[in-house]
């Protein structure tokens, strides 16, 4: 079963605070750098601007991934976003 590293992320955008998890392959080297890059891309895709550093995007825990669509995203991009707002 594939596992992911979960990075809990809070970013203050220009109009609101975004809260989401960045899920990265558990065997990825430089997981923090990958998580920050995916977080920056996500913030931009939401039409927001905000600083994303290791302070806003922090490793939280490791968990399994079982959903086939999420496994595809994990393989294709090395990670995926789980939005909370």
C-alpha positions in Angstrom: 0.0 0.0 0.0 1.3 3.4 -1.0 2.0 5.9 1.8 2.1 9.7 1.7 3.7 12.3 3.9 1.1 14.9 4.9 2.0 18.5 5.2 -0.6 20.7 7.0 -0.7 24.0 5.2 -2.1 27.4 6.1 -1.5 30.3 3.7 -2.7 33.9 4.2 -3.9 34.9 0.7 -4.9 38.4 -0.4 -8.6 37.8 0.3 -8.7 34.8 2.7 -6.7 32.2 4.5 -6.3 28.9 2.7 -6.1 25.6 4.6 -5.2 22.4 2.8 -3.0 19.4 3.1 -0.2 18.6 0.6 0.3 14.9 0.2 3.7 13.8 -1.1 5.1 10.3 -1.8 6.5 8.9 1.4 9.7 7.8 -0.4 10.3 11.2 -2.1 13.6 12.9 -1.6 13.3 16.6 -0.7 9.7 16.0 0.3 9.5 19.5 2.0 10.6 21.2 -1.2 8.1 19.3 -3.3 5.3 20.1 -0.8 6.1 23.8 -0.9 6.2 23.8 -4.7 2.8 22.1 -4.9 1.4 24.4 -2.3 2.6 27.5 -4.2 1.0 26.1 -7.4 -2.2 25.5 -5.6 -2.4 28.9 -4.0 -1.8 30.5 -7.4 -4.5 28.2 -9.0 -7.0 29.6 -6.5 -6.3 33.2 -7.7 -4.5 34.0 -4.4 -1.1 35.3 -3.6 0.7 34.3 -0.4 3.9 33.3 1.1 4.6 29.5 1.3 7.6 28.4 3.3 8.2 25.6 5.7 6.5 27.7 8.4 3.2 27.6 6.5 3.6 24.1 5.1 4.6 21.7 7.9 5.1 18.0 8.0 2.3 16.4 10.0 2.2 12.6 9.7 2.3 9.6 7.2 -0.8 7.8 6.0 -1.9 5.3 3.4 -3.5 6.2 0.1 -6.2 3.8 -1.2 -8.4 5.8 -3.6 -7.4 5.0 -7.2 -7.7 8.6 -8.5 -5.4 9.9 -5.7 -2.9 7.1 -6.5 -2.9 8.3 -10.2 -2.2 11.9 -9.1 0.5 10.7 -6.7 2.2 8.8 -9.6 1.8 11.5 -12.2 2.7 14.6 -10.1 4.4 13.1 -7.0 1.7 14.5 -4.8 -1.7 16.1 -4.5 -3.7 18.6 -2.6 -6.6 18.0 -0.2 -8.4 21.3 0.3 -10.3 22.2 3.5 -11.9 25.5 2.5 
